[in-house]
Amino acid sequence: MPLQKIQFAPGVDKEGTEYTADSGWFDSDKIRFRKGRPEKIGGWTKLTPSSFLGICRSLFAWASLERVKYIGAGTNLKFYVIEGVNANDITPIRSTTGAGDVTFSATNGSSTVTVNDTAHGAVQNDFVTFSSAASLGGNITAAVLNQEYQVLSVSSANAFTITAKDTSGSTVTANSSDTGNGGSSTVGAYQINTGLIDYVSAAGWGANPWGDGTWGSGSALSVSGQLRQFSQDNFGEDLVFNVRNGGIFYWDESNGLNNRGVNITSLGGASNCPTIASQILVSDNDQHVIAFGANAIGSADQDRLFVRWSDQESITDWTPTATNTAGGVRINSGSQIVGAVQTRQEILIWTDVSVHSMRFIGAPFIFQFTTISSDVSMISPNSAVNARGNVYFMDKTGFYIYNGAVQQIPCSVQEYVLTNIDMTQSFKVFAAENNAFSEIIWFYPKTGSGGEISDYVSFNYNENLWAVGTLARGAWLDSGVLDGPIAASAITSSDNNYIYNHEDGYDDDGSAMTAYIESGDLEIGDGNNFMMIDRVLPDFSFSGSSPEVTMTIKGSDFPLESPSSLATATITDSTKQANVRARARHTVLRLESSNAGYGWRLGGFRFGMRQDGRR
């Protein structure tokens, strides 16, 4: 049969059906487009050898004056500073009891130990470290008690339970001799309350932990009852980080990795520091620490539209005077600030109904605020990213770019993404840049995925091409301070929570990574006649060892008919042509790789094909 060269339109188009994606690509996974050609994305390997506690939704990299590289990683349970491959727990301490304020009680035959501490303030899954405790008399020794524990359950405002363990983490069961209370010197150091892995949108009954608020009251979620998200930025070689709708903390690099972050209100010289905020950042050009959604001076209540900033080059002075640059402004649009992103010349601020510009202008006003758009927002606090001078962001209505003005980006997969995203957990959406490939990636939870991030949509901003796929990543950090991009897994099982080096090799951390791309319907002429295909001359660029791509030709006779497999062939780096036999009105080409150790990029295809009648 005569050979015909098939040219596929670049990018994935899912705005219609497979039939309307004629001569284009309709579906993909682990595929990107580069110079109009589809290729398998790069692989990933573990950065951290041990899994961390909780799901990470914030990553930030910076370097010390000695050029030591650090990564800040915030999860729903902990906050870590990573140096090299070691994750160091610097989660701040919320409160520390006086000696003897904590006592224990155990039951013979049970591993559950009750901790008694008046007004402990802990919630389920919180962490507390005990010290100076004495043995209860049996298996529950001092060594068992004097370590970090996670709260198993909260019995009351004055008591909670833990599961006794030895220093290796193995469960310890009390015996009949465990009748003591731990002595009169026990100290409990409570870390800041943990957060949730899921977003809870409601306020009022059931929104807060039991006993929080008056009977029947409708109150906002407490910090411990929210999806845990962090924002972070470096202040010189030190780190400033914020629990969303919680406190602002500071980690002094010179104190070392064995020291925890502390609330900025506890620092020497602290003056009217915000006690609560939705997000923080440090402005690059003018060195102000900026708190979004903060409490006003003289009030303990959070104002979710209030923006405050410190004195220039100060982390502790937030009191506005005639001789400093501290100040604050309330944005009178919407009900809350959702997020903020720093650009070269300004800071963009999204409320739930509008976008605003915050630009440093100096005394006496310090910052100028301008409304950019009044009819668009962002879908989550992390759904915007600054890439090469432009800001790309996602709203509940589509994808947008800010390049001096807000414009919607034409998207060939928009309906697919917005239809399938789990909007109840849309606050988890995370935007990332992979600048080596001119990509913006939005990771999002798909309906039916259990509420956690499971899928992604990618946009090549140089070529205006889109692709879709599956990948559970809760946070991403592009190359810059680091040599390459890294990302954190978003899996509810703690055994699978790692940070990975991306674009590293071809595989899923040493295991095979399945990648595929599938075309829309191909037809001859107007599709009235059948086509016969008897051979394929593939064109691939392979890398790695033992490459192998499975080519499947599917076919159907009518647009609404599900295509069935007609022919399959294995393509390797030595394949010159593949002999097949396929006959249908409409054909679909699927290319898939599922073995480890190689990458591939598609060139062109030539088919031996001819028209074959109407019946």
Backbone torsions as a table, in degrees:
resi	resn	phi	psi	omega
1	MET	NA	151.1	179.3
2	PRO	-67.1	147.4	179.8
3	LEU	-86.5	138.7	175.6
4	GLN	-128.0	130.5	178.2
5	LYS	-82.6	127.3	-179.2
6	ILE	-102.2	121.5	176.9
7	GLN	-107.0	118.0	178.5
8	PHE	-93.4	135.5	175.0
9	ALA	-63.5	134.6	-176.8
10	PRO	-70.5	153.5	178.8
11	GLY	87.8	158.7	177.8
12	VAL	-94.2	133.2	179.5
13	ASP	-123.1	109.3	179.0
14	LYS	-119.9	19.4	-179.7
15	GLU	-72.8	-19.3	177.1
16	GLY	-125.0	-135.6	179.4
17	THR	-107.5	174.0	174.8
18	GLU	-58.8	-33.9	-179.1
19	TYR	-68.8	-40.0	-179.5
20	THR	-74.6	-15.5	175.0
21	ALA	-86.0	29.4	-178.8
22	ASP	-50.5	128.2	178.8
23	SER	65.1	21.1	176.6
24	GLY	-134.3	-173.9	-179.9
25	TRP	-101.6	136.3	-174.0
26	PHE	-109.5	-26.1	-176.0
27	ASP	-150.5	155.8	-178.9
28	SER	-161.3	166.5	171.3
29	ASP	-160.0	130.0	-178.1
30	LYS	58.4	38.7	-179.0
31	ILE	-126.4	139.4	169.6
32	ARG	-124.5	164.9	175.3
33	PHE	-111.7	131.2	178.6
34	ARG	-136.1	120.9	-173.8
35	LYS	54.1	38.3	175.5
36	GLY	80.9	-3.9	-176.7
37	ARG	-107.0	137.9	177.5
38	PRO	-77.2	143.2	176.7
39	GLU	-148.0	155.7	176.3
40	LYS	-68.7	137.1	179.0
41	ILE	-72.0	166.5	177.2
42	GLY	-71.2	160.1	-178.5
43	GLY	-89.3	-167.2	-178.9
44	TRP	-149.6	151.8	177.6
45	THR	-135.6	156.0	-177.5
46	LYS	-65.6	132.0	169.3
47	LEU	-84.2	-46.5	179.7
48	THR	-98.4	126.5	-177.8
49	PRO	-69.7	-24.2	-179.6
50	SER	-112.1	147.1	176.8
51	SER	-72.5	151.1	177.5
52	PHE	-103.3	167.9	-177.1
53	LEU	-87.8	127.0	177.0
54	GLY	91.2	172.6	177.5
55	ILE	-94.9	125.6	-177.7
56	CYS	-83.2	129.9	177.4
57	ARG	-128.2	15.2	177.6
58	SER	-152.9	128.7	175.3
59	LEU	-133.0	139.6	178.6
60	PHE	-150.3	136.7	-179.0
61	ALA	-119.7	141.7	174.6
62	TRP	-154.6	176.1	-177.6
63	ALA	-132.9	149.1	176.8
64	SER	-81.3	176.5	177.2
65	LEU	-65.4	-24.4	176.9
66	GLU	-88.8	10.3	177.5
67	ARG	66.5	24.9	171.2
68	VAL	-77.6	128.3	-177.8
69	LYS	-91.6	132.6	179.2
70	TYR	-124.1	153.1	172.6
71	ILE	-127.9	123.0	172.0
72	GLY	-89.2	132.1	-177.7
73	ALA	-134.1	117.4	-179.9
74	GLY	-108.7	125.2	177.5
75	THR	-113.2	178.0	178.0
76	ASN	-71.6	-12.2	-178.6
77	LEU	-114.6	-30.2	-171.4
78	LYS	-142.7	168.6	167.3
79	PHE	-129.3	128.7	-175.0
80	TYR	-119.7	150.2	163.5
81	VAL	-115.0	122.2	-176.5
82	ILE	-101.6	125.7	171.7
83	GLU	-120.6	122.1	-174.1
84	GLY	67.1	-118.1	178.1
85	VAL	-113.2	7.8	-175.6
86	ASN	-101.7	126.0	177.0
87	ALA	-94.5	118.1	-176.9
88	ASN	-105.6	124.1	-177.8
89	ASP	-76.2	111.2	176.9
90	ILE	-116.8	22.8	179.8
91	THR	-52.7	126.2	-177.4
92	PRO	-63.4	153.5	175.2
93	ILE	-89.6	127.8	179.6
94	ARG	-81.0	-42.4	-179.2
95	SER	-160.0	155.2	176.5
96	THR	-130.7	129.2	-177.8
97	THR	-76.5	164.2	169.4
98	GLY	-77.9	159.2	179.7
99	ALA	-59.8	125.9	177.7
100	GLY	92.1	-5.1	179.1
101	ASP	-72.6	-18.5	-178.4
102	VAL	-106.9	131.5	172.6
103	THR	-130.8	163.3	-176.6
104	PHE	-126.2	154.9	170.3
105	SER	-144.0	137.1	-178.2
106	ALA	-127.0	158.4	179.1
107	THR	-117.8	132.9	179.4
108	ASN	-54.3	128.6	178.7
109	GLY	86.4	2.7	-178.6
110	SER	-121.2	146.1	175.5
111	SER	-92.9	-6.2	-179.9
112	THR	-82.9	125.1	179.1
113	VAL	-113.9	130.9	176.6
114	THR	-88.9	130.3	178.4
115	VAL	-106.1	124.9	179.0
116	ASN	-106.1	120.4	-179.8
117	ASP	-154.7	113.9	-176.4
118	THR	-61.7	128.9	178.2
119	ALA	51.9	51.5	-175.4
120	HIS	-67.0	-29.9	177.8
121	GLY	75.0	8.5	-177.8
122	ALA	-84.7	153.4	171.6
123	VAL	-122.6	164.7	179.8
124	GLN	-53.7	136.6	179.9
125	ASN	82.3	-1.3	174.6
126	ASP	-64.1	162.5	178.7
127	PHE	-115.9	139.6	178.4
128	VAL	-142.0	140.6	178.1
129	THR	-113.4	125.2	179.2
130	PHE	-99.2	145.7	176.1
131	SER	-142.3	157.9	177.1
132	SER	64.1	19.3	176.6
133	ALA	-81.7	150.1	175.9
134	ALA	-101.9	162.5	178.7
135	SER	-60.8	147.6	174.1
136	LEU	-82.5	-3.0	173.6
137	GLY	113.8	-16.6	-178.7
138	GLY	-130.6	-122.2	-179.4
139	ASN	-71.7	-26.4	-179.0
140	ILE	-83.6	82.5	-175.7
141	THR	-83.3	174.7	176.2
142	ALA	-62.1	-39.2	178.9
143	ALA	-63.3	-33.9	177.2
144	VAL	-67.2	-43.4	-174.8
145	LEU	-77.3	-37.4	-171.8
146	ASN	-84.7	73.2	177.4
147	GLN	-163.1	-179.5	-179.4
148	GLU	-79.9	137.9	177.4
149	TYR	-130.1	151.4	171.9
150	GLN	-102.8	133.5	-177.4
151	VAL	-65.4	123.6	-179.9
152	LEU	-79.2	-48.5	178.9
153	SER	-155.1	154.9	177.8
154	VAL	-105.7	114.1	-178.4
155	SER	-79.0	-39.4	-179.2
156	SER	-164.2	-177.3	177.5
157	ALA	-66.0	-13.4	-175.9
158	ASN	-118.5	3.9	-177.0
159	ALA	-153.7	148.5	173.6
160	PHE	-150.7	171.5	-178.1
161	THR	-119.1	153.8	173.6
162	ILE	-134.1	164.0	174.3
163	THR	-103.2	116.2	-176.9
164	ALA	-62.2	140.9	-178.8
165	LYS	-146.3	157.0	172.6
166	ASP	-87.5	-177.5	-174.5
167	THR	-69.4	-13.7	175.9
168	SER	-91.1	-5.7	-179.4
169	GLY	97.2	-2.1	179.5
170	SER	-76.8	141.1	-178.6
171	THR	-64.2	139.2	178.1
172	VAL	-116.6	133.4	-179.7
173	THR	-105.5	131.5	-179.6
174	ALA	-68.6	152.6	173.6
175	ASN	-117.7	-173.5	-174.2
176	SER	-67.7	-16.0	179.8
177	SER	-84.9	-10.2	-178.0
178	ASP	-81.3	73.6	-176.7
179	THR	-111.3	-2.5	-178.7
180	GLY	-80.1	-178.8	-179.7
181	ASN	-121.0	8.7	179.4
182	GLY	92.8	2.0	177.9
183	GLY	86.1	-173.7	-174.1
184	SER	-107.4	14.8	-175.8
185	SER	-123.3	5.6	-174.9
186	THR	-64.9	134.4	176.1
187	VAL	-118.4	136.4	176.6
188	GLY	-115.6	123.6	176.9
189	ALA	-106.1	110.9	-175.0
190	TYR	-95.3	126.2	174.6
191	GLN	-77.6	161.1	179.2
192	ILE	-53.0	147.5	-178.1
193	ASN	-54.4	139.3	174.7
194	THR	-73.3	166.4	178.2
195	GLY	-118.2	-177.2	-177.5
196	LEU	-92.4	158.9	173.9
197	ILE	-90.7	-8.9	-179.8
198	ASP	-123.1	154.5	178.8
199	TYR	-85.6	132.6	174.9
200	VAL	-116.0	115.1	-172.6
201	SER	-87.3	-20.3	-172.3
202	ALA	-80.3	157.7	170.2
203	ALA	-128.0	151.8	-178.8
204	GLY	108.9	-147.2	-175.0
205	TRP	-56.9	125.0	178.1
206	GLY	84.3	-4.9	-178.3
207	ALA	-79.1	-29.4	-178.1
208	ASN	-109.9	165.2	174.7
209	PRO	-59.9	154.9	179.9
210	TRP	-55.8	131.6	179.2
211	GLY	90.0	-3.9	179.6
212	ASP	-88.3	109.2	-177.9
213	GLY	94.9	173.2	-179.5
214	THR	-80.4	161.8	-178.6
215	TRP	-57.1	124.7	177.4
216	GLY	76.6	6.7	-177.3
217	SER	-75.3	150.3	174.6
218	GLY	-108.5	102.2	-176.2
219	SER	-125.9	160.4	178.1
220	ALA	-67.3	160.2	178.8
221	LEU	-63.5	139.5	171.6
222	SER	-71.8	165.2	-179.4
223	VAL	-57.4	-40.1	-178.2
224	SER	-74.6	-10.7	-179.9
225	GLY	-105.0	21.9	-176.9
226	GLN	-119.9	159.4	167.4
227	LEU	-56.4	122.0	-175.5
228	ARG	-79.7	118.4	175.5
229	GLN	-133.9	144.2	178.0
230	PHE	-117.3	152.7	162.7
231	SER	-123.3	149.5	-176.3
232	GLN	-153.9	155.0	178.8
233	ASP	-159.4	158.3	178.2
234	ASN	-92.1	141.8	172.6
235	PHE	-113.7	91.2	-168.1
236	GLY	67.8	-125.5	178.4
237	GLU	-95.4	2.7	179.0
238	ASP	-100.2	172.4	-175.1
239	LEU	-121.2	134.2	171.2
240	VAL	-112.7	131.1	178.8
241	PHE	-142.5	155.0	-172.7
242	ASN	-136.1	133.2	168.2
243	VAL	-81.1	123.4	-177.7
244	ARG	-53.0	127.4	-176.9
245	ASN	60.0	34.2	177.2
246	GLY	-143.1	-155.3	-174.2
247	GLY	-78.9	169.8	176.4
248	ILE	-111.7	132.5	-172.0
249	PHE	-126.8	160.5	-174.4
250	TYR	-136.0	131.8	175.4
251	TRP	-118.5	120.5	-177.9
252	ASP	-89.4	111.5	-176.6
253	GLU	-58.8	-33.9	-176.8
254	SER	-68.4	-19.1	178.7
255	ASN	-80.2	-13.2	176.2
256	GLY	93.5	167.6	-174.4
257	LEU	-76.9	-9.6	177.0
258	ASN	-84.9	-2.6	-179.7
259	ASN	-104.8	145.6	-176.5
260	ARG	-92.1	163.8	171.5
261	GLY	-67.2	153.8	179.5
262	VAL	-129.7	152.7	176.9
263	ASN	-66.6	137.3	-176.7
264	ILE	-64.1	-20.6	178.0
265	THR	-68.3	-17.6	-179.0
266	SER	-92.5	-4.3	-178.2
267	LEU	-75.3	151.7	176.9
268	GLY	-60.6	132.9	-179.7
269	GLY	81.9	8.3	-178.8
270	ALA	-61.5	129.9	-177.0
271	SER	-135.9	107.0	177.4
272	ASN	56.1	36.5	177.5
273	CYS	-64.3	143.2	174.6
274	PRO	-59.6	140.2	176.9
275	THR	-98.8	-10.7	-179.9
276	ILE	-152.9	144.3	179.4
277	ALA	-159.8	160.0	176.6
278	SER	-89.2	-30.7	-177.0
279	GLN	-162.4	152.5	174.3
280	ILE	-131.9	157.2	166.4
281	LEU	-157.2	163.1	176.4
282	VAL	-110.8	119.2	-177.7
283	SER	-66.9	130.4	-172.2
284	ASP	-66.1	-46.6	-170.7
285	ASN	-78.6	-31.6	-171.6
286	ASP	-120.2	-3.7	172.8
287	GLN	57.4	51.5	167.7
288	HIS	-104.9	139.3	169.4
289	VAL	-85.1	122.6	-174.2
290	ILE	-114.3	130.3	178.4
291	ALA	-114.5	124.7	-179.7
292	PHE	-103.0	138.4	-178.0
293	GLY	65.9	46.7	-173.5
294	ALA	-104.3	166.0	172.4
295	ASN	-77.6	145.0	177.5
296	ALA	-77.5	160.3	176.7
297	ILE	-60.9	132.1	-179.6
298	GLY	88.0	-0.6	180.0
299	SER	-129.2	141.8	175.4
300	ALA	-93.7	-6.6	-176.5
301	ASP	-85.5	137.2	177.9
302	GLN	-73.0	132.5	171.0
303	ASP	-109.3	106.1	-171.4
304	ARG	-72.0	-2.3	176.3
305	LEU	-113.5	2.2	-175.4
306	PHE	-91.4	131.6	177.5
307	VAL	-111.0	126.4	177.4
308	ARG	-124.1	150.8	175.7
309	TRP	-139.4	150.5	-179.7
310	SER	-80.2	174.0	169.8
311	ASP	-63.5	152.3	-177.6
312	GLN	-59.4	131.5	179.1
313	GLU	60.7	30.0	177.1
314	SER	-133.4	139.9	176.7
315	ILE	-102.7	-10.1	-172.8
316	THR	-112.6	-23.0	-174.8
317	ASP	-96.4	106.0	-179.9
318	TRP	-116.9	11.0	-179.9
319	THR	-90.6	113.8	-179.9
320	PRO	-66.6	130.4	174.6
321	THR	-137.2	174.4	179.2
322	ALA	-71.0	-14.7	-175.0
323	THR	-111.2	5.4	175.8
324	ASN	-132.1	-176.5	-175.4
325	THR	-114.6	11.7	177.4
326	ALA	-66.5	151.9	-179.8
327	GLY	-178.6	-168.0	-179.5
328	GLY	-168.6	153.4	179.0
329	VAL	-144.1	140.6	174.4
330	ARG	-100.5	128.6	176.7
331	ILE	-85.5	118.2	-175.8
332	ASN	-94.8	59.3	179.0
333	SER	-150.5	118.9	179.8
334	GLY	87.3	-162.6	-177.6
335	SER	-118.6	-16.8	179.1
336	GLN	-160.7	154.1	169.1
337	ILE	-82.0	123.1	-179.5
338	VAL	-84.3	-44.5	-177.8
339	GLY	-168.7	170.5	179.1
340	ALA	-145.8	146.4	179.5
341	VAL	-135.8	136.5	179.7
342	GLN	-91.0	134.8	174.6
343	THR	-116.0	-172.9	-178.3
344	ARG	-65.5	-38.5	-171.9
345	GLN	-112.7	-13.4	-173.1
346	GLU	-158.7	173.4	174.1
347	ILE	-114.8	127.5	176.3
348	LEU	-92.6	135.4	-179.3
349	ILE	-124.7	126.7	176.4
350	TRP	-106.6	125.9	163.5
351	THR	-93.5	-175.1	179.7
352	ASP	-76.2	-0.2	178.0
353	VAL	-137.4	-2.7	-171.4
354	SER	-157.1	169.2	177.3
355	VAL	-125.0	137.5	-176.1
356	HIS	-132.5	152.7	176.0
357	SER	-106.2	135.4	176.2
358	MET	-120.6	113.9	-172.6
359	ARG	-126.5	132.2	178.6
360	PHE	-71.5	126.7	180.0
361	ILE	-126.6	-5.6	-179.9
362	GLY	85.3	-177.2	-177.2
363	ALA	-63.7	149.0	4.4
364	PRO	-91.0	-13.9	-174.2
365	PHE	-86.9	-20.1	176.7
366	ILE	71.9	-60.7	179.6
367	PHE	-124.4	142.3	174.8
368	GLN	-105.5	132.8	-179.9
369	PHE	-112.1	130.6	-178.8
370	THR	-134.7	135.3	176.0
371	THR	-79.5	125.4	-179.6
372	ILE	-95.0	-43.6	-179.1
373	SER	-148.5	142.5	-178.5
374	SER	-114.3	10.0	-175.9
375	ASP	-134.2	24.1	178.6
376	VAL	-149.7	153.2	178.6
377	SER	-138.0	-155.1	175.0
378	MET	-130.3	148.7	-172.2
379	ILE	-76.6	-22.3	-179.0
380	SER	-157.9	163.2	180.0
381	PRO	-61.9	-23.7	-177.1
382	ASN	-111.2	22.1	-174.6
383	SER	-93.2	10.1	177.4
384	ALA	-123.9	146.9	179.7
385	VAL	-145.9	141.1	177.5
386	ASN	-91.0	121.6	-177.7
387	ALA	-134.8	113.0	176.0
388	ARG	51.6	44.5	174.1
389	GLY	90.1	-10.9	176.6
390	ASN	-112.5	152.5	177.9
391	VAL	-111.2	123.7	178.2
392	TYR	-106.5	134.6	-179.6
393	PHE	-148.0	161.5	-178.2
394	MET	-117.0	134.1	174.9
395	ASP	-115.3	173.9	177.3
396	LYS	-70.1	-8.5	-179.4
397	THR	-107.4	-7.8	-179.9
398	GLY	155.2	-157.8	-175.8
399	PHE	-116.6	141.7	-171.7
400	TYR	-136.1	159.6	173.7
401	ILE	-128.9	140.6	170.2
402	TYR	-113.1	114.2	178.3
403	ASN	-130.6	39.6	-171.1
404	GLY	109.8	-23.9	173.8
405	ALA	-146.7	155.1	179.3
406	VAL	-85.5	125.0	178.9
407	GLN	-134.5	141.0	176.2
408	GLN	-77.7	139.3	-179.8
409	ILE	-91.7	122.8	173.4
410	PRO	-57.1	131.5	-172.8
411	CYS	-134.4	125.3	-177.6
412	SER	-85.3	0.4	178.3
413	VAL	-129.5	13.0	-173.5
414	GLN	-60.0	-49.9	-178.6
415	GLU	-61.0	-39.2	178.8
416	TYR	-61.7	-47.0	-178.1
417	VAL	-66.6	-49.6	-175.8
418	LEU	-68.5	-26.7	177.3
419	THR	-75.4	-33.5	-172.7
420	ASN	-98.5	-13.6	-179.5
421	ILE	-68.2	142.1	175.4
422	ASP	-81.7	97.5	-174.9
423	MET	-66.2	-22.4	177.3
424	THR	-66.7	-22.1	179.4
425	GLN	-120.0	24.3	-176.2
426	SER	-65.7	-17.6	177.8
427	PHE	-64.6	-11.9	179.1
428	LYS	-85.4	-11.6	-176.0
429	VAL	-54.2	133.5	-177.4
430	PHE	-127.4	125.5	178.3
431	ALA	-96.6	139.2	-176.7
432	ALA	-139.7	152.0	172.1
433	GLU	-112.7	137.8	169.4
434	ASN	-119.3	86.5	-167.1
435	ASN	-67.8	-24.0	179.6
436	ALA	-62.5	-24.7	-179.2
437	PHE	-120.1	15.1	177.7
438	SER	54.2	45.0	-174.9
439	GLU	-116.0	141.4	163.1
440	ILE	-111.1	131.5	-177.9
441	ILE	-123.2	129.7	172.0
442	TRP	-110.1	117.6	174.9
443	PHE	-91.3	133.3	-174.5
444	TYR	-146.4	156.7	176.5
445	PRO	-83.9	126.4	179.1
446	LYS	-91.1	144.0	176.8
447	THR	-55.4	130.9	-178.3
448	GLY	93.1	-0.4	-179.4
449	SER	-92.5	8.0	-178.5
450	GLY	83.4	14.2	177.1
451	GLY	88.1	-5.0	-178.4
452	GLU	-103.2	158.0	178.8
453	ILE	-56.9	130.8	-176.9
454	SER	-138.6	-22.6	-171.8
455	ASP	-129.6	170.6	175.8
456	TYR	-145.3	159.8	168.4
457	VAL	-130.8	132.8	-176.9
458	SER	-119.0	149.7	-178.2
459	PHE	-133.3	119.3	173.0
460	ASN	-85.0	106.0	-172.2
461	TYR	-77.4	-14.2	174.3
462	ASN	-79.3	-33.5	-175.5
463	GLU	-112.2	-2.1	179.9
464	ASN	55.6	48.1	-178.6
465	LEU	-120.0	144.5	-175.9
466	TRP	-117.6	153.5	173.5
467	ALA	-148.8	160.4	178.7
468	VAL	-130.7	164.3	178.5
469	GLY	178.9	-172.9	-179.1
470	THR	-118.6	132.0	176.1
471	LEU	-171.8	124.6	-177.7
472	ALA	-91.8	94.9	178.8
473	ARG	-131.5	121.3	-178.3
474	GLY	-87.7	-20.0	179.6
475	ALA	-155.9	155.0	-177.0
476	TRP	-143.8	144.8	176.2
477	LEU	-136.5	121.3	-176.4
478	ASP	-77.0	165.8	176.1
479	SER	-61.8	153.8	-178.5
480	GLY	165.1	-93.5	170.3
481	VAL	-61.2	-38.5	177.0
482	LEU	-91.9	159.2	-177.2
483	ASP	-70.8	-29.3	-178.5
484	GLY	-148.3	173.4	-180.0
485	PRO	-70.7	148.6	173.1
486	ILE	-127.1	158.6	179.7
487	ALA	-150.9	153.8	-179.8
488	ALA	-107.0	137.3	178.4
489	SER	-68.6	153.6	178.9
490	ALA	-125.0	74.2	-177.0
491	ILE	-127.5	133.1	-175.2
492	THR	-66.9	-24.2	176.6
493	SER	-74.9	123.9	-176.7
494	SER	-64.7	-23.0	-179.6
495	ASP	-71.5	-9.6	-176.7
496	ASN	-116.1	11.9	-177.2
497	ASN	-92.3	101.9	-178.4
498	TYR	-132.1	165.0	167.3
499	ILE	-105.3	135.4	-173.4
500	TYR	-119.0	144.0	164.9
501	ASN	-80.2	122.6	179.4
502	HIS	-100.0	165.5	-172.2
503	GLU	56.5	39.3	-179.2
504	ASP	-121.1	101.6	-177.9
505	GLY	77.2	-153.7	-173.2
506	TYR	-125.4	0.8	-166.0
507	ASP	-123.5	171.9	176.0
508	ASP	-89.7	81.9	178.8
509	ASP	51.1	47.7	178.0
510	GLY	92.2	-13.5	177.0
511	SER	-103.2	161.1	-179.1
512	ALA	-62.5	142.2	176.5
513	MET	-114.3	121.0	179.2
514	THR	-82.1	127.6	177.0
515	ALA	-132.4	139.9	178.3
516	TYR	-151.3	160.1	171.2
517	ILE	-142.4	141.4	-175.3
518	GLU	-134.3	135.7	-176.3
519	SER	-83.1	167.8	165.4
520	GLY	-78.7	-172.6	-178.3
521	ASP	-69.0	135.1	171.8
522	LEU	-109.1	140.6	-179.9
523	GLU	-149.2	162.3	175.5
524	ILE	-95.4	125.4	179.6
525	GLY	62.5	-127.7	-179.3
526	ASP	-93.8	9.3	177.6
527	GLY	81.4	10.2	-179.3
528	ASN	-75.4	-30.7	-177.7
529	ASN	-104.0	154.0	172.2
530	PHE	-72.3	155.8	170.8
531	MET	-118.8	146.8	177.1
532	MET	-114.7	128.6	177.8
533	ILE	-118.9	127.7	-179.1
534	ASP	-121.3	-8.8	176.8
535	ARG	-162.1	157.9	179.6
536	VAL	-133.8	133.3	173.7
537	LEU	-108.3	99.8	-174.7
538	PRO	-80.7	160.8	177.3
539	ASP	-139.5	104.1	-179.2
540	PHE	-127.0	151.0	166.4
541	SER	-109.7	118.8	-176.4
542	PHE	-108.5	153.0	171.9
543	SER	-140.3	155.4	-176.5
544	GLY	90.0	-161.3	-174.5
545	SER	-115.7	143.8	176.0
546	SER	50.7	53.6	-178.7
547	PRO	-66.6	148.6	-178.3
548	GLU	-158.1	119.7	177.4
549	VAL	-119.8	129.2	177.2
550	THR	-89.7	123.0	177.0
551	MET	-103.3	124.9	177.5
552	THR	-120.9	130.0	173.7
553	ILE	-104.8	119.3	177.1
554	LYS	-105.4	160.3	-178.9
555	GLY	-149.4	154.5	173.6
556	SER	-149.2	160.3	-179.6
557	ASP	-97.8	-19.5	-177.3
558	PHE	-138.6	151.5	-176.3
559	PRO	-58.0	-36.2	-177.3
560	LEU	-86.8	0.2	-179.4
561	GLU	-88.9	132.5	178.4
562	SER	-67.3	129.4	-178.6
563	PRO	-69.9	144.9	177.2
564	SER	-114.3	154.8	-179.0
565	SER	-69.9	128.1	-179.3
566	LEU	-108.2	-34.2	-177.3
567	ALA	-157.4	147.2	179.1
568	THR	-135.5	140.9	177.5
569	ALA	-144.7	148.8	177.7
570	THR	-100.6	124.9	-178.5
571	ILE	-105.0	125.4	175.2
572	THR	-122.2	-178.6	-179.7
573	ASP	-72.4	-5.6	177.5
574	SER	-109.3	1.4	-178.9
575	THR	-73.9	124.1	177.3
576	LYS	-95.5	-42.2	174.7
577	GLN	-154.7	154.0	178.1
578	ALA	-117.1	124.0	178.0
579	ASN	-85.4	124.8	-177.7
580	VAL	-135.9	173.2	173.9
581	ARG	-145.0	108.3	-178.1
582	ALA	-140.6	137.0	-179.2
583	ARG	-141.2	122.7	179.7
584	ALA	-168.9	164.2	173.3
585	ARG	-73.5	-41.2	-178.0
586	HIS	-123.5	130.0	178.6
587	THR	-121.2	151.1	179.2
588	VAL	-126.3	134.0	178.5
589	LEU	-105.2	127.9	177.5
590	ARG	-123.9	128.9	176.9
591	LEU	-116.8	128.6	-173.8
592	GLU	-144.7	138.6	172.8
593	SER	-124.3	140.2	-175.9
594	SER	-142.5	15.0	176.5
595	ASN	-109.1	165.0	-176.2
596	ALA	-92.7	155.6	166.9
597	GLY	100.5	8.9	-176.9
598	TYR	-156.7	160.8	172.2
599	GLY	-123.8	168.7	-179.8
600	TRP	-153.7	156.2	176.6
601	ARG	-140.8	132.8	-177.2
602	LEU	-82.7	135.0	172.1
603	GLY	-95.5	-102.3	176.9
604	GLY	-125.9	171.4	177.7
605	PHE	-129.2	139.0	168.6
606	ARG	-121.6	130.3	-178.5
607	PHE	-110.7	136.5	165.6
608	GLY	-82.4	104.3	-171.8
609	MET	-147.2	156.6	176.9
610	ARG	-153.1	162.3	174.3
611	GLN	-72.5	141.6	-170.4
612	ASP	-135.4	36.8	173.9
613	GLY	84.7	177.4	-174.7
614	ARG	-98.6	-13.2	-175.3
615	ARG	-127.3	NA	NA
